[in-house]
Amino acid sequence: MTSPVPRHLMEISGSEALWLLEGADQGRLVYVRREVPVVRPAVHRLDHGRLIVRAPVQAAALAGRTALTYQADRIKEVGGTGWMVTATGPADVVTDPDEAAHYRRTLLGWTHGPHDTLLRIQPQTVAGFRLVHQGV
């Protein structure tokens, strides 16, 4: 029987966190509705410093929010190492039909219709951590 290897969180820079986020394609959109956190699966891409997110949520549910949060991670099941990144910033719904059509072609969503929303988040706060074995 082997003993578990101690792990810890190692904070990373915002630029490294964005680099990790750029290499991923799925995450979670997080917002508060009626004082309860809501988490929705989402797909994303970084485009000219903006985070383009496609999530199964009604655009009306996001109206009036000053900021939205997006979280992504890659954690290995065996060993538990990996990373996690959270980006928060002002957001707006993509309403231009040509721009929306482009992102709908390049970001495969889960739903179509009123619960299929494209967002632009301008990351202002980006935090990230690597999950590493102790002593690394």
Protein Blocks (a to p, Z undefined) as FASTA:
>chain_A
ZZddddddddddfklmmmmmmmpcbdcddddeehiacddddddddeehiacddddddfkl
mgoiabdcdddddddfbhoiacdddddddddddfbfklmmmmmmmmccfbecjklccddd
ddfbdcddddddehZZ
